[in-house]
Amino acid sequence: MGLRLGAGRAGVFHGPGSDEWKSAMAKRDPRNRTGRSPLLRGLAAAVLAAGMLVASAGPGHGTGAATPVPGAQFTPLTAAVMTHPTPFVATDGKTHLSYELLTTSSLPSSTPLRLDRVDVRDARTHRVIGSLSGQALAEAANPVGDPLPGADGYTPAPPAPTPTVIQGSQQWIIWLDLTLDRGQRAPEVLEHHLSGAVLTPSGSSAFEETVQATPTARTAPLNLSPPVRPGTWYSSESCCGNTHHRRGLGPINGRFDVPQRFAIDWYRVGRQGQTWQGDPTQLTSYLSYREPVLASAGGRVVDVQDGIADNPPPLTPPTPPIEDTVGNHVTLQVAPGRYLLYAHLKPGSLKVREGDRVASGQVLGLIGNSGNSATPHLHFQVTTTAEFFPTDSPPYTFRQFRVLGQVEPRLWDDNLGLQPTGVLPITPSPYAGFHRARYPLDREVLRF
């Protein structure tokens, strides 16, 4: 399933040119009584030219008064991290950190800025562990509310324009997907160094800022049993790249979430590499249809929905009401603040009721095509709440599986049944072989 969905503690300072403003600027350079280091001279000139008030970049999404501290600076961009970054190991053997930086320009709408580089650093050592600049930054950043490029799933997204220019007062999201080499431990705290230039009619003024010191999770992701029976399966819309799951920004109840960050859509694959055979307009042509789904861990059933009809494949159905987005589903609580969601189930196939205790491997229901789904598949993920909206999406791993190959083109529920045949174009994978406690990457074909 792919959703079709399209900061900081705010400390307001006195205006540019005031005594308070000059004092705050002076603190940035004790050797300069006027506080006019080259960097600050440029930013101060841009601030004065724009006649603006700016806000500090602080932790979290809350608001409240903030007092200047040693080292404080006016920042043209504020930033907020939208989740608790959790390291996980994927089938490439590397440790990944996948999360988002929600940035807001503090400049007036008439004053754009150019974002040249984003460095993610170890906050203790300031060592850079990941960087985005140029085309890579352009492809990893977009204004909030803009449609996802290449969202039709058929054609690659066109190259994003460079340089990355953020209009004044505009909010952008930067999608961060960092990989660490084998054996490299994720820092305990991350910091984000942004650099670029404020653009004014008289020229540009360079800026640098370090924002959002963010602790990483030290608890390992859930290590789960398969959510489906043994066999060959295709993992679609998995992390980490430009997919509807990874970049599905949801404005829910007045705030942004990425509720499907690590969701995977599972499709049964036959001996000839087929996901469907025969007539793709028939539900029974899809090998996933009516396949059992299994509890990946023992737990308690906390949410059940049934009675939503399967959609006729293969065309994308009308967007359902928000409460029916995941269709017929089962949600299990398996740990404090950790839930397993099984979505798009066949109506009338659910085997459990709310309040039931289930064991790992127990059948919960059958795969269907209900909710926001075009072709039968299981949408599976870990959530932080019993409800799909609002929720966060933390990573997880599976105890063991074997990678058999990969699929290069993006084939997902909206276009899978529109292919000339149902046979997947499976090619060799550099990560082929047996894996333990790993997260499957996007478009891998594997055997549980």
C-alpha positions, 0 to 999 in steps of 0.5 A: 500500500502506498499512501497518496498524501501529498519545529523546534522550540521557538525562541523569538528574539528582538529585531535586527539592529536592536541592542539585544540583537547586537549582543547576541551576535557579539557572543559568536566571536569574543575577539570582535567587540562588534560581533562582526565575524565574516560569517556573521557580517554576511548574515547580519547584512541579509537580516538587516536587508530583509528587516526580519525577526528570526527564530532559534532552531531547538529540539522537538515540536513544542513551543515556548520561550528560549533565552540566548545562551553562549554560542547562540546565533540567528539561523535562517533555517530552523529544523526538527527531527520527526522521529527517534532515529533507530539504527538497523542492519539491512541485507547489505550488511550495513547499519542504516539510519533513516529519518527526516529533517523538517526545515523552515525558513525564518526569512520573509517570503521575499528572501529565498536562501540556497541550501548547499550542503547538509552534513550529519555529524557525530555530536561528540566528535563532530565527525561527518557520517553522511552528507548531501549536496548537489543533485543528491540533496536536490533529490532528497529534499522537497517543499512540504505538500508538493507531490512525490516526483514519479508518483505514478510508479511507471517512469523515474522522477525527473532530475530535481533542479539544482541548486536547492533554493528554499523560498522565504517562510517555506517549509521543506522536508529533507529525507535522510537515509544514512549508511554506516560501514560494517562494524561502524557504530551509530553515534549516540547523538547526531547533529546537523550542519547546514550551509548555504547562502541567503539571497538578496537583491544586492547579492548573497551572504553565506551562512552555516548553522548546526542544529538539532542535536538528536539522540539515536535509539540504543534499543535494538529493533524488534527481531521478528518471525515472518508475517507469511508462510514459508515460500518465495516473496517479493518485498515491495516499497521497502526502505530506503529510497523514493517510495510511497512508504518511505516518503509518505508524509502524512498531515494527521491531527495537526502535525506531520508523521511518516506513518509507513517509513519501514512498511513492506508490501509482500507478494507471493512469488511462484516457481516461474517468478510470477505474482499473477497468472491468467486474467489480472482483473480477477482476484484469484489470479494473484498468488498472494490472494487468500494466503495466510498471514501469521503473527510475527511475535506473540502478543495481544490483539488490540485492533480489528477491522473487518467487513470492507469489500475487496477492490477489483484489480488491477486499477487504483481504487478511489481514495477511501475514507481515512478510517478505511485506508488500511482496509480489513486489518489486525493489529497486535501489541507485542511490546510496550509502544510496539505494534504489528499491523497486518493490512488489506486482508480479505473480508470475513477471513479474520481469525482473531478478535480484539483482546485475544492473546496470540502465539508467534506463527498463529494464523490471523487472517488471509491476504485480500485487496481491501482499503487503499490497495489495487492488487492483493498483497500484505501491507506489514509494518511496526507502529508505535500506536494501536492506530495507523493514524497517527503513528510513527514507523520504527524499523525491525528485522526478520530472524532469518531469510534467504535473498534470491534476487532483486527487481530493478523496475518499480513494480508495486500494487498500483502497476503490478497487474498492468504489466504484460505478464505477471512474471517479475524481471528478477535479476541477481542480487549482490546480497544473495544468500542467507541473512539473520536479523536483517531488514529486507531492502526495497524490491528484493525477492527472498525466501522465508 
